[in-house]
């Protein structure tokens, strides 16, 4: 069992409100160490979230007909080189309490893909920019790192979708308001990360409100989860707008906040989707898509989403290169 300081470093860095966690016992009672937290928020149902290195991931059998579609060089190597970043907050892709094992919904789905293809999943963690550098060079086979399909990215990459890309408005529990349209954020103080899709959405909504004679939204910028959750807890902001997965995880684990509205990461015109990403025309994306559709049909995909609280982001099937977010120069 990892030492208590490793648990605190891992969870505090990404969640902030560590003191709100209800710890469940798998650690040494002498130091309160644990690899699990209670899912206390909406839909938690008394379940626990495993943060330890022993994940006991959901598995699925190899499908020979799909494995045969994998490019020969990859089949001969025997590993699926998966690339992602651990710079995101749970439950996407992050380090377990041992500070070295990569866990989360992204590696779990990547593992299912590798199972179907008869390959051993090998996880490579890099910063965001190097995901695409590595795919371009052929160093990595497939990226699974909360990558949104965009029309610009489709020029260079192929995509097989596996999750909806939704944003969520998170407030203190019992705030008593909901968000479903731009008017709902007029006059509110809302935090976002700089340079994100959610910032673009919030700025657009505020501009629309001003044109209609409503108050603008006071937009605050925070780059770390610890900062925006402290601001939320102290009442300095009314809400935080961020990726739905991290908001849902925080709601479930800390039990002090709630989601009051969700919206497509692509805005009003297109439903954003998250996808497995490969270099364009490298013949791997088709077996990856078929592997995803296999696990969607056999139920293992749903089990993975359920263990991380993301069932509301499930897709009915994996699509190849669907319509993506519009080009930024249009």
C-alpha positions as CSV (number, residue, x, y, z in Angstrom):
1,X,0.0,0.0,0.0
2,X,1.5,3.4,-0.9
3,X,2.4,5.8,1.9
4,X,-0.2,8.4,2.9
5,X,1.8,11.3,1.4
6,X,1.5,9.7,-2.1
7,X,-2.3,9.5,-1.7
8,X,-2.5,13.1,-0.7
9,X,-0.2,14.3,-3.5
10,X,-2.1,12.4,-6.1
11,X,-5.7,13.4,-5.1
12,X,-5.0,16.9,-3.8
13,X,-3.3,18.0,-6.9
14,X,-6.2,17.2,-9.1
15,X,-9.3,17.5,-6.9
16,X,-8.5,20.2,-4.3
17,X,-11.2,19.4,-1.7
18,X,-9.4,16.4,-0.2
19,X,-10.7,17.0,3.2
20,X,-14.2,16.3,1.9
21,X,-13.4,12.8,0.9
22,X,-14.7,9.9,2.9
23,X,-11.9,7.4,3.0
24,X,-12.7,3.7,2.9
25,X,-10.4,1.2,4.5
26,X,-7.9,-0.7,2.5
27,X,-4.9,1.0,4.0
28,X,-3.0,0.8,7.2
29,X,-5.2,2.1,10.0
30,X,-2.1,3.7,11.6
31,X,-1.6,6.2,8.8
32,X,-5.1,6.4,7.2
33,X,-3.6,5.4,3.8
34,X,-6.1,4.2,1.3
35,X,-6.5,3.5,-2.4
36,X,-10.3,4.1,-2.5
37,X,-12.7,6.9,-1.9
38,X,-16.5,6.8,-1.5
39,X,-18.5,8.0,-4.4
40,X,-20.6,10.4,-2.4
41,X,-22.2,12.6,-5.0
42,X,-25.2,12.1,-7.2
43,X,-25.4,8.6,-8.5
44,X,-22.6,7.4,-6.2
45,X,-24.9,4.8,-4.7
46,X,-22.4,4.0,-1.9
47,X,-19.8,2.7,-4.4
48,X,-16.1,3.4,-4.2
49,X,-13.6,4.8,-6.7
50,X,-10.3,2.8,-6.9
51,X,-7.2,5.1,-7.0
52,X,-4.7,2.3,-6.5
53,X,-2.3,0.7,-8.9
54,X,-4.1,-2.6,-8.8
55,X,-7.0,-1.7,-11.0
56,X,-8.4,-5.1,-12.0
57,X,-9.4,-3.6,-15.3
58,X,-12.4,-4.8,-17.3
59,X,-11.3,-7.3,-20.0
60,X,-12.7,-8.8,-23.1
61,X,-11.7,-11.7,-25.4
62,X,-9.6,-11.3,-28.6
63,X,-11.7,-11.3,-31.8
64,X,-9.6,-13.1,-34.5
65,X,-11.3,-11.6,-37.5
66,X,-10.7,-8.0,-36.2
67,X,-7.2,-8.8,-35.0
68,X,-6.4,-9.9,-38.6
69,X,-7.1,-6.4,-39.8
70,X,-4.3,-4.9,-37.7
71,X,-1.2,-3.8,-39.9
72,X,1.4,-6.6,-40.0
73,X,4.1,-4.5,-38.3
74,X,1.9,-3.9,-35.3
75,X,0.8,-7.6,-35.1
76,X,4.5,-8.7,-35.2
77,X,5.5,-6.3,-32.5
78,X,2.7,-7.6,-30.3
79,X,2.0,-4.3,-28.5
80,X,-0.4,-1.5,-29.1
81,X,1.5,1.7,-28.4
82,X,-1.0,4.0,-26.8
83,X,-0.2,7.6,-26.1
84,X,-1.9,10.0,-23.8
85,X,-1.3,12.7,-21.1
86,X,-1.7,12.5,-17.4
87,X,-2.0,16.2,-17.2
88,X,-5.8,16.0,-17.0
89,X,-7.8,15.5,-13.8
90,X,-9.6,12.3,-12.9
91,X,-11.3,10.3,-14.2
92,X,-9.7,10.7,-17.7
93,X,-6.0,9.7,-17.4
94,X,-4.0,10.2,-14.2
95,X,-1.5,8.5,-11.9
96,X,-2.6,6.0,-9.2
97,X,-1.5,6.4,-5.6
98,X,1.9,4.8,-6.5
99,X,2.6,7.9,-8.6
100,X,3.5,5.8,-11.7
101,X,0.6,3.6,-12.8
102,X,-1.6,5.2,-15.3
103,X,-5.3,4.8,-14.6
104,X,-8.6,6.3,-15.6
105,X,-11.3,5.8,-18.3
106,X,-8.9,6.5,-21.2
107,X,-6.5,3.7,-20.4
108,X,-9.4,1.4,-19.5
109,X,-10.9,1.9,-23.0
110,X,-7.5,1.6,-24.6
111,X,-7.0,-1.7,-22.8
112,X,-10.3,-3.1,-24.1
113,X,-9.3,-2.1,-27.7
114,X,-6.0,-4.0,-27.2
115,X,-7.8,-7.0,-25.9
116,X,-10.0,-7.3,-29.0
117,X,-6.9,-6.9,-31.2
118,X,-4.9,-9.5,-29.4
119,X,-2.2,-7.0,-28.4
120,X,-0.6,-6.0,-25.2
121,X,-1.5,-2.4,-24.2
122,X,1.6,-0.3,-23.7
123,X,0.9,3.2,-22.3
124,X,3.1,6.2,-23.1
125,X,2.5,9.4,-21.2
126,X,3.7,12.7,-22.8
127,X,2.6,16.3,-22.8
128,X,-0.4,17.3,-25.1
129,X,1.6,18.6,-28.1
130,X,3.8,15.5,-28.2
131,X,0.8,13.2,-28.6
132,X,0.4,14.5,-32.1
133,X,4.2,14.7,-32.8
134,X,4.5,11.0,-31.8
135,X,1.5,10.0,-34.0
136,X,3.0,11.9,-36.9
137,X,6.4,10.2,-36.6
138,X,4.9,6.7,-36.1
139,X,6.3,6.4,-32.6
140,X,2.8,5.7,-31.2
141,X,0.0,3.8,-32.8
142,X,-3.1,5.5,-31.3
143,X,-3.9,8.4,-29.1
144,X,-6.6,8.2,-26.3
145,X,-6.5,11.4,-24.4
146,X,-9.8,13.1,-24.4
147,X,-9.1,14.1,-28.0
148,X,-12.0,15.9,-29.7
149,X,-12.8,15.4,-33.4
150,X,-12.3,18.6,-35.3
151,X,-12.4,19.4,-39.0
152,X,-8.8,20.7,-38.8
153,X,-7.5,17.6,-37.1
154,X,-9.2,15.4,-39.7
155,X,-6.8,16.8,-42.3
156,X,-4.0,14.9,-40.6
157,X,-5.6,12.2,-38.5
158,X,-8.3,9.5,-38.5
159,X,-10.8,9.1,-35.7
160,X,-12.9,6.4,-34.1
161,X,-15.3,7.9,-31.6
162,X,-16.0,6.4,-28.2
163,X,-17.4,9.1,-25.9
164,X,-19.4,12.3,-26.1
165,X,-17.6,15.5,-25.6
166,X,-19.7,17.5,-23.1
167,X,-19.0,20.4,-20.8
168,X,-20.6,20.9,-17.4
169,X,-21.5,23.8,-15.2
170,X,-20.6,22.9,-11.6
171,X,-21.7,24.8,-8.5
172,X,-21.9,24.4,-4.8
173,X,-24.5,21.9,-3.8
174,X,-27.9,23.5,-3.3
175,X,-27.1,26.6,-5.3
176,X,-30.7,26.6,-6.7
177,X,-30.1,27.5,-10.3
178,X,-29.8,25.7,-13.6
179,X,-28.1,26.4,-16.9
180,X,-29.7,25.4,-20.2
181,X,-29.3,28.6,-22.3
182,X,-27.1,31.7,-22.5
183,X,-29.6,33.8,-20.5
184,X,-28.9,31.6,-17.5
185,X,-25.3,32.8,-17.1
186,X,-26.1,36.5,-17.5
187,X,-24.7,38.5,-14.6
188,X,-23.0,35.4,-13.1
189,X,-19.4,34.9,-12.2
190,X,-18.1,31.8,-13.9
191,X,-14.6,30.3,-14.1
192,X,-13.0,28.6,-17.1
193,X,-9.6,27.5,-18.2
194,X,-7.9,29.9,-20.6
195,X,-7.7,28.8,-24.3
196,X,-10.4,26.1,-23.9
197,X,-13.6,25.3,-25.8
198,X,-15.5,26.2,-22.7
199,X,-14.0,29.7,-22.6
200,X,-15.0,30.1,-26.3
201,X,-18.6,29.0,-25.4
202,X,-18.9,31.3,-22.4
203,X,-17.5,34.3,-24.2
204,X,-19.9,33.7,-27.0
205,X,-22.9,33.4,-24.7
206,X,-21.9,36.6,-22.8
207,X,-21.7,38.5,-26.0
208,X,-25.1,37.3,-27.1
209,X,-26.6,38.3,-23.7
210,X,-25.1,41.8,-24.0
211,X,-26.6,42.3,-27.4
212,X,-30.0,41.4,-25.9
213,X,-29.6,43.9,-23.1
214,X,-28.7,41.4,-20.5
215,X,-25.7,41.6,-18.1
216,X,-22.4,40.2,-19.3
217,X,-20.9,37.2,-17.6
218,X,-17.9,37.9,-15.3
219,X,-15.4,35.3,-16.6
220,X,-12.6,34.3,-14.2
221,X,-9.6,32.3,-15.3
222,X,-8.0,29.4,-13.3
223,X,-5.6,26.9,-14.5
224,X,-5.5,24.4,-11.6
225,X,-8.4,22.4,-10.1
226,X,-7.3,23.4,-6.6
227,X,-7.7,27.0,-7.5
228,X,-11.2,26.9,-9.0
229,X,-12.6,24.6,-6.4
230,X,-11.3,26.8,-3.6
231,X,-13.0,29.8,-5.4
232,X,-16.2,27.8,-5.7
233,X,-16.2,26.8,-2.1
234,X,-15.6,30.3,-0.9
235,X,-18.3,31.8,-3.1
236,X,-15.9,33.9,-5.2
237,X,-17.4,32.3,-8.3
238,X,-20.9,31.1,-9.0
239,X,-19.9,28.1,-11.1
240,X,-17.1,26.5,-12.9
241,X,-17.4,25.5,-16.6
242,X,-15.2,22.5,-17.5
243,X,-15.1,19.1,-19.0
244,X,-18.1,16.9,-17.9
245,X,-15.9,13.9,-16.9
246,X,-13.8,15.9,-14.3
247,X,-16.9,17.7,-13.0
248,X,-18.8,14.4,-12.6
249,X,-15.8,12.8,-10.8
250,X,-15.5,15.7,-8.4
251,X,-19.2,15.7,-7.6
252,X,-19.1,12.0,-6.9
253,X,-15.9,12.0,-4.8
254,X,-16.1,15.3,-2.8
255,X,-19.9,15.4,-2.3
256,X,-20.0,19.2,-1.9
257,X,-21.0,20.3,-5.4
258,X,-23.5,19.5,-8.2
259,X,-23.8,19.8,-12.0
260,X,-26.5,22.2,-13.0
261,X,-26.2,21.9,-16.7
262,X,-24.3,20.2,-19.5
263,X,-23.6,21.4,-23.1
264,X,-21.9,19.9,-26.1
265,X,-18.2,20.8,-26.4
266,X,-18.9,21.6,-30.0
267,X,-21.5,24.3,-29.2
268,X,-25.0,24.5,-30.6
269,X,-24.1,23.4,-34.1
270,X,-22.4,20.0,-33.5
271,X,-22.3,17.4,-30.8
272,X,-18.6,17.1,-29.9
273,X,-17.2,13.6,-29.7
274,X,-14.0,12.1,-28.2
275,X,-12.2,9.6,-30.4
276,X,-9.3,7.2,-30.6
277,X,-6.8,9.0,-33.0
278,X,-4.3,7.6,-35.5
279,X,-2.1,9.1,-38.2
280,X,-4.2,9.5,-41.3
281,X,-4.4,6.5,-43.7
282,X,-2.3,4.1,-41.7
283,X,-4.8,1.2,-41.8
284,X,-5.1,0.9,-38.0
285,X,-8.2,3.0,-37.5
286,X,-10.6,0.5,-39.0
287,X,-9.7,-2.4,-36.6
288,X,-9.7,0.1,-33.7
289,X,-13.3,1.2,-34.7
290,X,-14.4,-2.4,-35.0
291,X,-12.9,-3.2,-31.6
292,X,-14.8,-0.3,-30.0
293,X,-18.1,-1.5,-31.6
294,X,-17.4,-5.0,-30.3
295,X,-17.0,-3.8,-26.7
296,X,-20.0,-1.5,-27.0
297,X,-22.1,-4.5,-28.0
298,X,-20.8,-6.9,-25.5
299,X,-21.2,-4.6,-22.5
300,X,-17.6,-4.2,-21.3
301,X,-17.5,-0.6,-22.6
302,X,-20.5,0.3,-20.4
303,X,-18.8,-1.4,-17.4
304,X,-15.8,0.9,-17.9
305,X,-17.9,4.0,-18.2
306,X,-19.9,3.0,-15.1
307,X,-16.8,2.5,-12.9
308,X,-15.7,6.0,-13.7
309,X,-19.2,7.6,-13.5
310,X,-19.4,8.5,-17.2
311,X,-22.3,6.5,-18.5
312,X,-24.0,9.7,-19.6
313,X,-21.2,10.1,-22.2
314,X,-21.7,6.8,-23.8
315,X,-22.1,6.5,-27.6
316,X,-24.4,3.9,-29.3
317,X,-21.6,3.0,-31.8
318,X,-18.2,4.1,-32.8
319,X,-18.1,6.2,-36.0
320,X,-15.2,6.8,-38.3
321,X,-14.3,10.4,-38.9
322,X,-17.7,12.0,-38.1
323,X,-18.4,15.7,-38.5
324,X,-16.1,17.5,-36.1
325,X,-15.9,20.9,-34.5
326,X,-15.8,23.7,-37.2
327,X,-12.5,25.1,-38.5
328,X,-11.4,28.1,-36.5
329,X,-10.8,30.3,-39.6
330,X,-14.5,30.0,-40.6
